[in-house]
Every structure is written in C-alpha cells, then in structure tokens.
Amino acid sequence: MAVAKIAEEQQRRRWHASKPELQLLHAPPQMRERLRLLHAALLSGQVEIRVLPDEAFGFMHGKAGVITNGTKTAFMGSVNDTANAWSRNYELLWEDASPEGVAWVQAEFDALWNHHLAVPLARAVIDDLKRLAGRHDLTLQEWRDLLQDDLSGGGHDLKEVLAPLIEAPLYTNEMGLWPHQKAFIHQTVLAHSGPFKRARLLLADQVGLGKTLQLAVSAQIIALQGEKPVLIAVPKTLLGQWQAEMWDLLRVPSARWDSGVKGWVDERGRVTRGFRNCPRRIALVSSSWLGVPGRRAARGVRAGIRLVILDEAHRARKAGKGRQRRPNNLYRAIRRLATRSRSMLLATATPVQLDLIEAHDLLQILSEGAPECSEGRSRGGTCTPTRASPWRSAVRNHRPVSWSSGVGTAPRSRRAATRTAGLDADLLDIRRSLGLRDGEFEAGQRLIHPPQPHRGTAYHPGVLPVDSGSEPVHPANHHAYPQSSRRTGTTGTH
C-alpha cells in the first residue's frame, strides 16, 4: 500500500513537471473536448491505463494492440488523424488477423501490463484532465469581478478565491491547503471585503498546523484585490523562510528589508536601496526592527496599508501588574499600525503565556481603529469590556486558563455548575459546538469527534469558522485542487 502511494505521488509530480498547461496552449481547439471524453471514460472504467516508469524500458515508442469484436485482429503502428496527415504525410498501420499475429501482440501487451513496476494511472492525474478540459485564463480584473460577484451574493461559497493558486507549486508539487487553512483564508477575505471592509483576526492554531501558509495566502489574495501594500512583520530569524515559502510554494514575489544593506531584497536576491523604494507590494520586515522607537516604522504607512500581519504576535505584550502594566515597543508599534491599516492579522501558537489578560491585550490591538471588531470600548488607552463580553469576569479576576486543543477553559472549582444562561451568545454558540453541558468547562477529547451542528457557519475557538456541513478531510484524501478550474493571468503582486 505504501509503495503504491509513493508511486502515485511520483506520477502526480511528474505529470505537473511536464507543464500540461503549456502544452494545452499549443494544442488544437478540439483537444479540450478529447480531454473531457478521456476523463469520463477513465472514471467510468471504459478505459484503463497503467504506467511504467522510465527505468523499466526507457522511452516506449512502440504502438500495437488487439481489437476484439466477435473475432480478433492485431495492429501495429499508428496514423495521425489530421487533414495534413491524410493528404501529405506517409503513415503506416499494419493489421494482422492471423492467430499467430494476434497471440504475439497479446503476449507483448500482457508482459507490459502485468510488469511488476506497472501501476494504475494516478487519480490526481485523472482529476487534472477535467481541470485542463475546462481551463481558461483570467485577467486580474476578471478575477476581481468574479470574486466581487461571489461576495455580493453573501460570500458563502467563494469559488474563485483560490484561483491564483491553482497552478502554484503548493498544488502541483505539494498536497495543497488543508480544510482548516481554506476556512481561515475564506473568513479573512469575507471580513476584509464585507460590510466593515476590514479583517481583524487572531490566528491561534497550534505549532505545525500551517499558520505561515494561511497568512501568506491571505496576504496574496488581499494584495491582488487592490493596489495598496501589505506589510508582514516576523522575527528576524524567519524573514528568509517566509520569503522562500511565498516564492517556492505560491510564486508570490516579495521584498524583505535588510538593515545591513539598508535596502529591500526581493525574491531573486536583487537589492533596492531606500526604505521608501520597496519594489514589491508585499513587504517583509523583522518585528524587532519594527519595534525600535522612532519614526522609521511610521514612514512606510503614510499612504495607508491594506493589510498588516504580525507573526509570533505574543512578542507584542505588556509587562507588570494591574494598572502598572506597560506595553513594550513592539506592542506600541503594532497598535499604531492598527489605526493606519485596513486589516490586521495576528498569529501565535501561545496567545496566553502567563495570564489570560495577554490574550485580551492582543484583541485590544485588533480593536484599534475598528470599534465594530470588538465588544469593548477604548478609554484612555485601555479597553473596558462591556457587560456582554465573555472576557469580562475572566480578565477582571485574572483567573488561570488551561489551553487544550486550542480552547480556553476555566479551571474546575466547587462552583463548577456556574449558570450559563447569562453568558454571551457567541460564547454559548462555541460551547454548544463543542458539546459542553452546563457545569462543564473542558472540551478535552470532545474535539476529536465534535457533534455536527446545523448547516451553516459554526464558530470554533481560534477565531476560525468552519463549514459545519461537511466532514473534515485529510489533505491526502481530498481533491488536491481548489474548486475553480480557472487561473488568474496575474498571480504576482508586484
């Protein structure tokens, strides 16, 4: 089983390495219809194909077969079915209906078909035939119009949101995005382009769940939607990794600020000097540089930024106790940027390190310049939760929190049967989605098999909506491509 999966994955990678999209550009118009018919025949079982790797016989150019229709006849050779071939070319097809000829061709076919290295044509390749049959290029403006149409219809099914990725290495060389990653990107685009025209989200997935890709794809989609820049702040040690992943997996160009050369270094290593001369729409800076006091961080946002992303957001924090708590330089810088940017995404696997109020501090950043994104009111630089806020009693009393499976849970106590009737409506929805009953405050293993709520959007912890009408699917088992068969003509964000 493991060997078969490896062989299938190798087929998929080799198939995409052959650049079938480019070959289709030079194919005759009827080729798309042929691909559609071949896809249908393969799915129905009318046609079956096995593949032999090059190491078996090298390039196999011989063509022969046996046709059975009451009687059997064998053939060798091929004829091109073009008008030019029939009118000008020299073509040769040899037929042999003798029992000896038929038996010989059949024996040759059986030896190849039953070869120990022969494997069925990979399902990923079969599925890609359908994509190629319906493929057509979109200009950037056409993609924007289609996305806007989806958003105008309520945004429940953003069919074209991932079109810029459909032929990126993330899908052709890797296994694509996980369902939870697609859900976050979907939510980001909805919030950014919805009624409030801004996305303010805290991504608190655990380590290893692909936060970098979620943020990078969100940056790409939002950058393609408009003309204003996107600023991404990450720890200095991760700058190169971020830029490499964006180019190697998404083919998204970006520039990172290098203080040593006092210039921007693009994805190809070229340097453009001067902070104001960033050659790419997506700019990467180190969070430590951003946190240096002064005006350097503000100079790049005078015209406004479409999106600010802060990775390892727990580094932006306050120190001290009670009213003596003071923000560090990074916290101040990010909070200022929040007032000048349309959307902001914060990502950290540890939103709470010592105290629950640290998570509240991050939410307070998201509410800057976006009062509709928070239930709190800002008074003199501090956030005062409203009566309905689920943070109210927990933050005020500084109760410890247990973070299990990404869910904040209150500790057990003698008063475990706390009344839930007075809790915030959103918090009650979260509790119901986790199957928590009155008096229960730990989800524990319930997250492995959560109850299925009604059809629609269920808000789970981690500020991440998921489609509750479908079962979670492992990337190895789900369709490796976005829903759309379209691709945008411009996937770069120069």
ZASE-985214 format. One line per field, with one value per residue (C-alpha): residue in one letter; residue number from 0; z, y, x. Coordinates in nm, 3 decimals. Layout:
N
r <- A | ...
k <- NUM | ...
c3 <- Z | ...
c2 <- Y | ...
c1 <- X | ...
END
This chain:
494
r <- M | A | V | A | K | I | A | E | E | Q | Q | R | R | R | W | H | A | S | K | P | E | L | Q | L | L | H | A | P | P | Q | M | R | E | R | L | R | L | L | H | A | A | L | L | S | G | Q | V | E | I | R | V | L | P | D | E | A | F | G | F | M | H | G | K | A | G | V | I | T | N | G | T | K | T | A | F | M | G | S | V | N | D | T | A | N | A | W | S | R | N | Y | E | L | L | W | E | D | A | S | P | E | G | V | A | W | V | Q | A | E | F | D | A | L | W | N | H | H | L | A | V | P | L | A | R | A | V | I | D | D | L | K | R | L | A | G | R | H | D | L | T | L | Q | E | W | R | D | L | L | Q | D | D | L | S | G | G | G | H | D | L | K | E | V | L | A | P | L | I | E | A | P | L | Y | T | N | E | M | G | L | W | P | H | Q | K | A | F | I | H | Q | T | V | L | A | H | S | G | P | F | K | R | A | R | L | L | L | A | D | Q | V | G | L | G | K | T | L | Q | L | A | V | S | A | Q | I | I | A | L | Q | G | E | K | P | V | L | I | A | V | P | K | T | L | L | G | Q | W | Q | A | E | M | W | D | L | L | R | V | P | S | A | R | W | D | S | G | V | K | G | W | V | D | E | R | G | R | V | T | R | G | F | R | N | C | P | R | R | I | A | L | V | S | S | S | W | L | G | V | P | G | R | R | A | A | R | G | V | R | A | G | I | R | L | V | I | L | D | E | A | H | R | A | R | K | A | G | K | G | R | Q | R | R | P | N | N | L | Y | R | A | I | R | R | L | A | T | R | S | R | S | M | L | L | A | T | A | T | P | V | Q | L | D | L | I | E | A | H | D | L | L | Q | I | L | S | E | G | A | P | E | C | S | E | G | R | S | R | G | G | T | C | T | P | T | R | A | S | P | W | R | S | A | V | R | N | H | R | P | V | S | W | S | S | G | V | G | T | A | P | R | S | R | R | A | A | T | R | T | A | G | L | D | A | D | L | L | D | I | R | R | S | L | G | L | R | D | G | E | F | E | A | G | Q | R | L | I | H | P | P | Q | P | H | R | G | T | A | Y | H | P | G | V | L | P | V | D | S | G | S | E | P | V | H | P | A | N | H | H | A | Y | P | Q | S | S | R | R | T | G | T | T | G | T | H
k <- 0 | 1 | 2 | 3 | 4 | 5 | 6 | 7 | 8 | 9 | 10 | 11 | 12 | 13 | 14 | 15 | 16 | 17 | 18 | 19 | 20 | 21 | 22 | 23 | 24 | 25 | 26 | 27 | 28 | 29 | 30 | 31 | 32 | 33 | 34 | 35 | 36 | 37 | 38 | 39 | 40 | 41 | 42 | 43 | 44 | 45 | 46 | 47 | 48 | 49 | 50 | 51 | 52 | 53 | 54 | 55 | 56 | 57 | 58 | 59 | 60 | 61 | 62 | 63 | 64 | 65 | 66 | 67 | 68 | 69 | 70 | 71 | 72 | 73 | 74 | 75 | 76 | 77 | 78 | 79 | 80 | 81 | 82 | 83 | 84 | 85 | 86 | 87 | 88 | 89 | 90 | 91 | 92 | 93 | 94 | 95 | 96 | 97 | 98 | 99 | 100 | 101 | 102 | 103 | 104 | 105 | 106 | 107 | 108 | 109 | 110 | 111 | 112 | 113 | 114 | 115 | 116 | 117 | 118 | 119 | 120 | 121 | 122 | 123 | 124 | 125 | 126 | 127 | 128 | 129 | 130 | 131 | 132 | 133 | 134 | 135 | 136 | 137 | 138 | 139 | 140 | 141 | 142 | 143 | 144 | 145 | 146 | 147 | 148 | 149 | 150 | 151 | 152 | 153 | 154 | 155 | 156 | 157 | 158 | 159 | 160 | 161 | 162 | 163 | 164 | 165 | 166 | 167 | 168 | 169 | 170 | 171 | 172 | 173 | 174 | 175 | 176 | 177 | 178 | 179 | 180 | 181 | 182 | 183 | 184 | 185 | 186 | 187 | 188 | 189 | 190 | 191 | 192 | 193 | 194 | 195 | 196 | 197 | 198 | 199 | 200 | 201 | 202 | 203 | 204 | 205 | 206 | 207 | 208 | 209 | 210 | 211 | 212 | 213 | 214 | 215 | 216 | 217 | 218 | 219 | 220 | 221 | 222 | 223 | 224 | 225 | 226 | 227 | 228 | 229 | 230 | 231 | 232 | 233 | 234 | 235 | 236 | 237 | 238 | 239 | 240 | 241 | 242 | 243 | 244 | 245 | 246 | 247 | 248 | 249 | 250 | 251 | 252 | 253 | 254 | 255 | 256 | 257 | 258 | 259 | 260 | 261 | 262 | 263 | 264 | 265 | 266 | 267 | 268 | 269 | 270 | 271 | 272 | 273 | 274 | 275 | 276 | 277 | 278 | 279 | 280 | 281 | 282 | 283 | 284 | 285 | 286 | 287 | 288 | 289 | 290 | 291 | 292 | 293 | 294 | 295 | 296 | 297 | 298 | 299 | 300 | 301 | 302 | 303 | 304 | 305 | 306 | 307 | 308 | 309 | 310 | 311 | 312 | 313 | 314 | 315 | 316 | 317 | 318 | 319 | 320 | 321 | 322 | 323 | 324 | 325 | 326 | 327 | 328 | 329 | 330 | 331 | 332 | 333 | 334 | 335 | 336 | 337 | 338 | 339 | 340 | 341 | 342 | 343 | 344 | 345 | 346 | 347 | 348 | 349 | 350 | 351 | 352 | 353 | 354 | 355 | 356 | 357 | 358 | 359 | 360 | 361 | 362 | 363 | 364 | 365 | 366 | 367 | 368 | 369 | 370 | 371 | 372 | 373 | 374 | 375 | 376 | 377 | 378 | 379 | 380 | 381 | 382 | 383 | 384 | 385 | 386 | 387 | 388 | 389 | 390 | 391 | 392 | 393 | 394 | 395 | 396 | 397 | 398 | 399 | 400 | 401 | 402 | 403 | 404 | 405 | 406 | 407 | 408 | 409 | 410 | 411 | 412 | 413 | 414 | 415 | 416 | 417 | 418 | 419 | 420 | 421 | 422 | 423 | 424 | 425 | 426 | 427 | 428 | 429 | 430 | 431 | 432 | 433 | 434 | 435 | 436 | 437 | 438 | 439 | 440 | 441 | 442 | 443 | 444 | 445 | 446 | 447 | 448 | 449 | 450 | 451 | 452 | 453 | 454 | 455 | 456 | 457 | 458 | 459 | 460 | 461 | 462 | 463 | 464 | 465 | 466 | 467 | 468 | 469 | 470 | 471 | 472 | 473 | 474 | 475 | 476 | 477 | 478 | 479 | 480 | 481 | 482 | 483 | 484 | 485 | 486 | 487 | 488 | 489 | 490 | 491 | 492 | 493
c3 <- 0.000 | 0.093 | -0.229 | -0.435 | -0.269 | -0.333 | -0.700 | -0.731 | -0.578 | -0.815 | -1.108 | -0.993 | -0.956 | -1.295 | -1.459 | -1.336 | -1.411 | -1.777 | -1.773 | -1.932 | -1.923 | -2.162 | -2.395 | -2.399 | -2.520 | -2.845 | -2.890 | -3.143 | -3.011 | -3.013 | -2.759 | -2.467 | -2.578 | -2.614 | -2.261 | -2.135 | -2.309 | -2.184 | -1.828 | -1.848 | -1.995 | -1.723 | -1.445 | -1.586 | -1.629 | -2.007 | -2.042 | -1.806 | -1.819 | -1.647 | -1.628 | -1.648 | -1.516 | -1.743 | -1.559 | -1.692 | -2.068 | -2.118 | -2.376 | -2.506 | -2.861 | -2.996 | -3.070 | -3.105 | -2.992 | -3.027 | -3.124 | -3.018 | -3.183 | -3.220 | -3.388 | -3.302 | -3.512 | -3.422 | -3.542 | -3.521 | -3.593 | -3.585 | -3.813 | -3.724 | -3.770 | -3.907 | -4.251 | -4.318 | -4.228 | -4.461 | -4.751 | -4.729 | -4.472 | -4.510 | -4.242 | -4.183 | -3.993 | -4.020 | -3.948 | -3.883 | -3.824 | -3.813 | -3.484 | -3.456 | -3.503 | -3.253 | -2.996 | -3.032 | -2.984 | -2.693 | -2.524 | -2.564 | -2.419 | -2.123 | -2.040 | -2.015 | -1.844 | -1.575 | -1.525 | -1.156 | -1.195 | -1.377 | -1.171 | -1.248 | -1.371 | -1.061 | -0.965 | -0.926 | -1.293 | -1.395 | -1.197 | -1.360 | -1.703 | -1.605 | -1.486 | -1.809 | -2.018 | -1.850 | -1.800 | -1.922 | -1.819 | -1.627 | -1.629 | -1.287 | -1.335 | -1.444 | -1.128 | -0.914 | -1.076 | -1.020 | -0.658 | -0.606 | -0.752 | -0.501 | -0.218 | -0.333 | -0.317 | 0.052 | 0.022 | 0.134 | -0.148 | -0.275 | -0.573 | -0.730 | -0.420 | -0.468 | -0.848 | -0.823 | -0.653 | -0.884 | -1.075 | -0.796 | -0.664 | -0.347 | -0.551 | -0.830 | -0.615 | -0.273 | -0.138 | -0.133 | 0.159 | 0.448 | 0.505 | 0.818 | 0.622 | 0.350 | 0.618 | 0.766 | 0.424 | 0.341 | 0.666 | 0.611 | 0.262 | 0.382 | 0.668 | 0.456 | 0.177 | 0.382 | 0.525 | 0.760 | 0.495 | 0.738 | 0.875 | 1.235 | 1.328 | 1.581 | 1.447 | 1.742 | 1.580 | 1.745 | 1.613 | 1.290 | 1.152 | 0.875 | 1.005 | 0.774 | 0.464 | 0.591 | 0.643 | 0.319 | 0.103 | 0.280 | 0.203 | -0.162 | -0.211 | -0.040 | -0.228 | -0.558 | -0.465 | -0.462 | -0.518 | -0.162 | 0.007 | 0.256 | 0.550 | 0.719 | 1.042 | 1.156 | 1.382 | 1.208 | 1.201 | 0.998 | 0.732 | 0.482 | 0.548 | 0.490 | 0.164 | 0.042 | 0.117 | -0.052 | -0.368 | -0.370 | -0.284 | -0.408 | -0.668 | -0.488 | -0.518 | -0.205 | -0.068 | 0.277 | 0.448 | 0.519 | 0.768 | 0.686 | 0.325 | 0.402 | 0.120 | 0.007 | -0.109 | -0.350 | -0.405 | -0.656 | -0.428 | -0.602 | -0.377 | -0.399 | -0.164 | 0.030 | 0.263 | 0.053 | -0.266 | -0.189 | -0.528 | -0.425 | -0.295 | -0.015 | 0.222 | 0.494 | 0.795 | 1.120 | 1.421 | 1.625 | 1.370 | 1.372 | 1.749 | 1.756 | 1.890 | 1.638 | 1.314 | 1.091 | 1.114 | 1.052 | 0.737 | 0.534 | 0.625 | 0.546 | 0.246 | 0.443 | 0.435 | 0.313 | 0.548 | 0.840 | 0.953 | 1.274 | 1.317 | 1.667 | 1.795 | 2.161 | 2.142 | 2.140 | 2.506 | 2.824 | 3.140 | 3.500 | 3.714 | 3.722 | 3.636 | 3.625 | 3.314 | 3.034 | 2.666 | 2.506 | 2.193 | 1.953 | 2.113 | 2.072 | 1.709 | 1.612 | 1.789 | 1.592 | 1.269 | 1.352 | 1.339 | 0.997 | 0.825 | 0.690 | 0.806 | 1.058 | 1.126 | 1.441 | 1.465 | 1.762 | 1.895 | 2.251 | 2.292 | 2.667 | 2.830 | 3.191 | 3.221 | 3.035 | 3.004 | 2.747 | 2.500 | 2.578 | 2.504 | 2.155 | 2.096 | 2.209 | 1.930 | 1.677 | 1.801 | 1.738 | 1.468 | 1.429 | 1.712 | 1.537 | 1.564 | 1.944 | 2.216 | 2.424 | 2.442 | 2.447 | 2.735 | 2.769 | 2.603 | 2.792 | 2.682 | 2.903 | 2.824 | 2.806 | 3.026 | 2.746 | 2.687 | 2.769 | 2.870 | 3.146 | 3.457 | 3.348 | 3.274 | 3.578 | 3.817 | 3.637 | 3.650 | 3.516 | 3.191 | 3.059 | 2.684 | 2.542 | 2.171 | 2.114 | 2.357 | 2.659 | 2.958 | 3.308 | 3.597 | 3.788 | 4.122 | 4.378 | 4.183 | 3.861 | 3.795 | 3.705 | 3.535 | 3.158 | 3.089 | 3.141 | 2.916 | 2.593 | 2.297 | 2.091 | 2.383 | 2.420 | 2.049 | 2.097 | 2.399 | 2.204 | 1.908 | 2.149 | 2.307 | 2.652 | 2.903 | 3.195 | 3.453 | 3.204 | 3.116 | 2.944 | 2.593 | 2.619 | 2.365 | 2.251 | 1.978 | 1.804 | 1.726 | 1.772 | 1.732 | 1.397 | 1.437 | 1.192 | 0.838 | 0.817 | 0.978 | 1.320 | 1.506 | 1.677 | 1.906 | 1.734 | 1.561 | 1.277 | 1.107 | 0.958 | 0.729 | 0.969 | 0.686 | 0.576 | 0.746 | 0.800 | 0.526 | 0.537 | 0.252 | 0.130 | 0.072 | -0.063 | -0.412 | -0.444 | -0.626 | -0.545 | -0.661 | -0.955 | -1.282 | -1.365 | -1.305 | -1.297 | -1.555 | -1.286 | -0.970 | -0.877 | -0.657 | -0.795
c2 <- 0.000 | 0.243 | 0.163 | 0.228 | 0.567 | 0.665 | 0.565 | 0.766 | 1.072 | 1.040 | 1.025 | 1.339 | 1.531 | 1.415 | 1.500 | 1.859 | 1.882 | 1.825 | 2.153 | 2.021 | 2.374 | 2.498 | 2.202 | 2.278 | 2.633 | 2.496 | 2.213 | 2.227 | 2.356 | 2.008 | 1.886 | 2.010 | 1.800 | 1.498 | 1.550 | 1.570 | 1.244 | 1.072 | 1.185 | 1.047 | 0.716 | 0.673 | 0.746 | 0.504 | 0.224 | 0.208 | 0.292 | 0.174 | 0.294 | 0.163 | 0.346 | 0.203 | 0.419 | 0.508 | 0.273 | -0.026 | 0.019 | 0.384 | 0.567 | 0.330 | 0.430 | 0.109 | 0.106 | -0.217 | -0.365 | -0.631 | -0.543 | -0.790 | -0.770 | -1.123 | -1.202 | -1.074 | -0.875 | -0.722 | -0.398 | -0.226 | 0.136 | 0.449 | 0.707 | 1.074 | 1.172 | 1.520 | 1.655 | 1.716 | 1.353 | 1.211 | 1.441 | 1.478 | 1.253 | 0.899 | 0.698 | 0.321 | 0.095 | -0.282 | -0.519 | -0.889 | -1.107 | -1.435 | -1.631 | -1.626 | -1.247 | -1.184 | -1.415 | -1.245 | -0.893 | -1.011 | -1.167 | -0.844 | -0.642 | -0.879 | -0.864 | -0.486 | -0.470 | -0.718 | -0.587 | -0.562 | -0.188 | -0.110 | 0.094 | 0.238 | 0.595 | 0.818 | 0.954 | 1.300 | 1.289 | 1.174 | 1.460 | 1.707 | 1.608 | 1.757 | 2.076 | 2.110 | 2.047 | 2.341 | 2.561 | 2.916 | 3.215 | 3.506 | 3.857 | 4.011 | 4.235 | 3.943 | 3.755 | 4.059 | 4.090 | 3.721 | 3.741 | 4.052 | 3.875 | 3.593 | 3.845 | 4.032 | 3.704 | 3.664 | 3.506 | 3.163 | 2.995 | 3.192 | 2.966 | 3.185 | 3.298 | 3.039 | 3.068 | 3.242 | 2.928 | 2.660 | 2.616 | 2.724 | 2.470 | 2.445 | 2.242 | 2.100 | 1.986 | 1.958 | 1.848 | 2.189 | 2.355 | 2.176 | 2.243 | 2.449 | 2.665 | 2.728 | 2.820 | 3.087 | 3.235 | 3.235 | 3.417 | 3.670 | 3.759 | 3.782 | 4.013 | 4.226 | 4.273 | 4.257 | 4.535 | 4.669 | 4.640 | 4.514 | 4.186 | 4.183 | 3.823 | 3.638 | 3.305 | 3.083 | 2.743 | 2.511 | 2.467 | 2.265 | 2.343 | 2.574 | 2.926 | 3.065 | 2.941 | 3.066 | 3.413 | 3.413 | 3.313 | 3.571 | 3.833 | 3.727 | 3.735 | 4.073 | 4.221 | 4.110 | 4.271 | 4.623 | 4.842 | 4.926 | 4.744 | 4.457 | 4.465 | 4.141 | 4.156 | 3.837 | 3.752 | 3.831 | 3.465 | 3.382 | 3.653 | 3.431 | 3.136 | 3.347 | 3.491 | 3.149 | 2.982 | 3.258 | 3.219 | 2.845 | 2.742 | 3.030 | 3.203 | 3.528 | 3.794 | 3.988 | 4.207 | 4.191 | 4.483 | 4.422 | 4.673 | 4.564 | 4.685 | 4.944 | 4.814 | 4.575 | 4.227 | 4.071 | 3.701 | 3.675 | 3.839 | 4.176 | 4.481 | 4.809 | 5.073 | 5.313 | 5.225 | 5.412 | 5.230 | 4.886 | 4.705 | 4.468 | 4.513 | 4.261 | 4.385 | 4.176 | 4.339 | 4.198 | 4.256 | 4.362 | 4.634 | 4.743 | 4.777 | 5.020 | 5.354 | 5.636 | 5.722 | 5.454 | 5.226 | 5.511 | 5.639 | 5.341 | 5.375 | 5.735 | 5.635 | 5.359 | 4.983 | 4.736 | 4.459 | 4.420 | 4.071 | 4.003 | 3.652 | 3.535 | 3.803 | 3.705 | 3.906 | 4.219 | 4.225 | 4.425 | 4.379 | 4.447 | 4.404 | 4.578 | 4.947 | 4.933 | 4.716 | 4.884 | 4.781 | 4.702 | 4.880 | 4.618 | 4.637 | 5.015 | 4.992 | 4.732 | 4.922 | 5.236 | 5.038 | 4.900 | 5.251 | 5.312 | 4.982 | 4.848 | 4.489 | 4.315 | 3.951 | 3.839 | 3.486 | 3.298 | 2.945 | 3.083 | 3.372 | 3.311 | 3.254 | 3.367 | 3.527 | 3.531 | 3.907 | 3.862 | 3.727 | 4.026 | 4.256 | 4.106 | 4.151 | 4.509 | 4.568 | 4.433 | 4.674 | 4.983 | 5.188 | 4.919 | 4.952 | 4.719 | 4.436 | 4.432 | 4.425 | 4.657 | 5.036 | 5.213 | 5.457 | 5.642 | 5.369 | 5.079 | 4.850 | 4.825 | 4.512 | 4.560 | 4.367 | 4.121 | 4.045 | 3.687 | 3.829 | 4.044 | 3.828 | 3.622 | 3.925 | 4.121 | 3.834 | 3.721 | 3.356 | 3.100 | 2.931 | 2.581 | 2.578 | 2.237 | 2.173 | 2.548 | 2.606 | 2.832 | 2.663 | 2.783 | 2.574 | 2.337 | 2.458 | 2.389 | 2.620 | 2.423 | 2.436 | 2.803 | 2.926 | 2.956 | 3.138 | 3.475 | 3.409 | 3.594 | 3.448 | 3.388 | 3.205 | 2.989 | 2.900 | 2.793 | 2.579 | 2.411 | 2.339 | 2.162 | 1.962 | 2.115 | 2.077 | 2.308 | 2.285 | 2.153 | 2.372 | 2.141 | 2.006 | 1.758 | 1.478 | 1.601 | 1.795 | 1.469 | 1.385 | 1.707 | 1.696 | 1.811 | 2.138 | 2.277 | 2.359 | 2.691 | 2.852 | 2.731 | 2.946 | 2.736 | 2.863 | 3.009 | 3.268 | 3.022 | 2.949 | 2.605 | 2.463 | 2.251 | 2.078 | 1.875 | 1.630 | 1.718 | 1.573 | 1.489 | 1.652 | 1.314 | 1.208 | 1.519 | 1.668 | 1.826 | 2.136 | 2.441 | 2.427 | 2.657 | 2.535 | 2.893 | 3.059 | 3.428 | 3.561 | 3.761 | 3.578 | 3.806 | 4.110 | 4.348
c1 <- 0.000 | 0.280 | 0.467 | 0.153 | 0.100 | 0.460 | 0.426 | 0.104 | 0.265 | 0.561 | 0.320 | 0.144 | 0.469 | 0.600 | 0.270 | 0.286 | 0.658 | 0.567 | 0.368 | 0.046 | -0.099 | 0.169 | 0.115 | -0.257 | -0.187 | -0.044 | -0.295 | -0.583 | -0.919 | -1.076 | -0.817 | -1.027 | -1.322 | -1.095 | -0.964 | -1.322 | -1.414 | -1.099 | -1.171 | -1.525 | -1.405 | -1.141 | -1.389 | -1.649 | -1.395 | -1.440 | -1.072 | -0.799 | -0.439 | -0.129 | 0.202 | 0.553 | 0.838 | 1.128 | 1.361 | 1.163 | 1.224 | 1.314 | 1.102 | 0.834 | 0.754 | 0.606 | 0.232 | 0.036 | -0.294 | -0.561 | -0.918 | -1.188 | -1.530 | -1.654 | -1.322 | -0.977 | -0.734 | -0.400 | -0.241 | 0.096 | 0.187 | -0.031 | -0.186 | -0.221 | -0.584 | -0.519 | -0.607 | -0.238 | -0.153 | -0.418 | -0.330 | 0.052 | 0.219 | 0.347 | 0.169 | 0.180 | -0.059 | -0.014 | -0.304 | -0.261 | -0.568 | -0.377 | -0.397 | -0.018 | -0.001 | -0.281 | -0.120 | 0.219 | 0.080 | -0.134 | 0.171 | 0.370 | 0.083 | 0.038 | 0.408 | 0.394 | 0.052 | 0.149 | 0.503 | 0.590 | 0.662 | 0.335 | 0.086 | -0.260 | -0.278 | -0.289 | -0.631 | -0.476 | -0.376 | -0.725 | -0.880 | -0.643 | -0.772 | -1.109 | -0.939 | -0.745 | -1.057 | -1.231 | -0.926 | -0.907 | -0.700 | -0.844 | -0.710 | -0.661 | -0.963 | -1.182 | -1.082 | -1.160 | -1.503 | -1.583 | -1.471 | -1.680 | -1.983 | -1.934 | -1.903 | -2.213 | -2.403 | -2.324 | -1.980 | -2.098 | -1.907 | -1.608 | -1.549 | -1.282 | -1.092 | -0.814 | -0.791 | -0.449 | -0.313 | -0.444 | -0.118 | 0.117 | 0.372 | 0.165 | -0.087 | 0.126 | 0.421 | 0.260 | -0.077 | -0.244 | -0.420 | -0.586 | -0.959 | -0.889 | -0.644 | -0.902 | -1.156 | -0.929 | -0.849 | -1.221 | -1.300 | -1.021 | -1.144 | -1.504 | -1.411 | -1.177 | -1.430 | -1.751 | -1.969 | -1.699 | -1.427 | -1.164 | -1.037 | -0.916 | -0.841 | -0.626 | -0.498 | -0.406 | -0.351 | -0.104 | 0.251 | 0.270 | -0.076 | 0.046 | -0.010 | 0.258 | 0.075 | -0.259 | -0.118 | 0.085 | -0.213 | -0.431 | -0.166 | -0.156 | -0.533 | -0.574 | -0.278 | -0.434 | -0.765 | -0.624 | -0.322 | -0.211 | 0.079 | 0.080 | 0.323 | 0.432 | 0.634 | 0.807 | 1.102 | 1.431 | 1.531 | 1.218 | 1.245 | 1.428 | 1.198 | 0.888 | 1.017 | 1.131 | 0.796 | 0.600 | 0.805 | 0.870 | 0.513 | 0.298 | 0.515 | 0.437 | 0.709 | 0.801 | 1.077 | 1.238 | 1.408 | 1.775 | 1.913 | 2.267 | 2.250 | 1.981 | 1.770 | 1.498 | 1.598 | 1.348 | 1.276 | 1.563 | 1.819 | 1.824 | 1.869 | 1.675 | 1.810 | 1.592 | 1.307 | 1.050 | 1.152 | 1.009 | 0.991 | 0.713 | 0.361 | 0.423 | 0.693 | 0.860 | 1.026 | 1.159 | 0.937 | 1.240 | 1.320 | 0.959 | 0.967 | 1.262 | 1.134 | 1.123 | 0.956 | 1.102 | 0.801 | 0.558 | 0.727 | 0.610 | 0.243 | 0.170 | -0.039 | -0.211 | -0.159 | -0.416 | -0.308 | -0.065 | 0.037 | 0.230 | 0.369 | 0.466 | 0.231 | 0.284 | 0.607 | 0.392 | 0.296 | 0.259 | 0.463 | 0.373 | 0.063 | -0.271 | -0.261 | 0.118 | 0.118 | 0.313 | 0.337 | 0.672 | 0.794 | 0.658 | 0.315 | 0.312 | 0.424 | 0.165 | -0.108 | -0.019 | -0.019 | -0.363 | -0.505 | -0.349 | -0.422 | -0.747 | -0.699 | -0.473 | -0.394 | -0.213 | -0.076 | 0.065 | 0.054 | 0.074 | -0.172 | -0.155 | 0.182 | 0.138 | -0.204 | -0.535 | -0.516 | -0.236 | -0.490 | -0.710 | -0.416 | -0.388 | -0.761 | -0.725 | -0.473 | -0.723 | -0.990 | -0.775 | -0.941 | -1.207 | -1.461 | -1.705 | -1.448 | -1.452 | -1.715 | -1.502 | -1.475 | -1.142 | -1.096 | -0.771 | -0.567 | -0.727 | -1.004 | -1.311 | -1.514 | -1.887 | -2.132 | -2.199 | -1.833 | -1.725 | -1.385 | -1.533 | -1.516 | -1.215 | -0.999 | -1.112 | -1.037 | -0.716 | -0.823 | -0.575 | -0.660 | -0.589 | -0.524 | -0.611 | -0.671 | -0.674 | -0.964 | -0.951 | -1.117 | -1.184 | -1.045 | -1.268 | -1.394 | -1.664 | -1.885 | -1.840 | -2.212 | -2.189 | -2.502 | -2.456 | -2.781 | -2.615 | -2.315 | -2.255 | -2.447 | -2.130 | -1.969 | -2.278 | -2.257 | -1.896 | -1.993 | -2.273 | -2.041 | -1.806 | -2.086 | -2.027 | -2.308 | -2.388 | -2.112 | -1.854 | -1.558 | -1.309 | -1.361 | -1.073 | -1.110 | -1.452 | -1.272 | -1.179 | -1.542 | -1.741 | -2.118 | -2.249 | -2.444 | -2.694 | -2.588 | -2.407 | -2.108 | -2.004 | -1.756 | -1.493 | -1.219 | -0.917 | -1.139 | -1.177 | -1.512 | -1.554 | -1.818 | -2.021 | -2.199 | -1.901 | -1.671 | -1.306 | -1.090 | -0.721 | -0.527 | -0.407 | -0.768 | -0.933 | -0.922 | -0.579 | -0.701 | -0.914 | -1.275 | -1.215 | -1.069 | -0.977 | -0.648 | -0.568 | -0.336 | -0.153 | -0.055 | 0.233 | 0.192 | 0.449
END
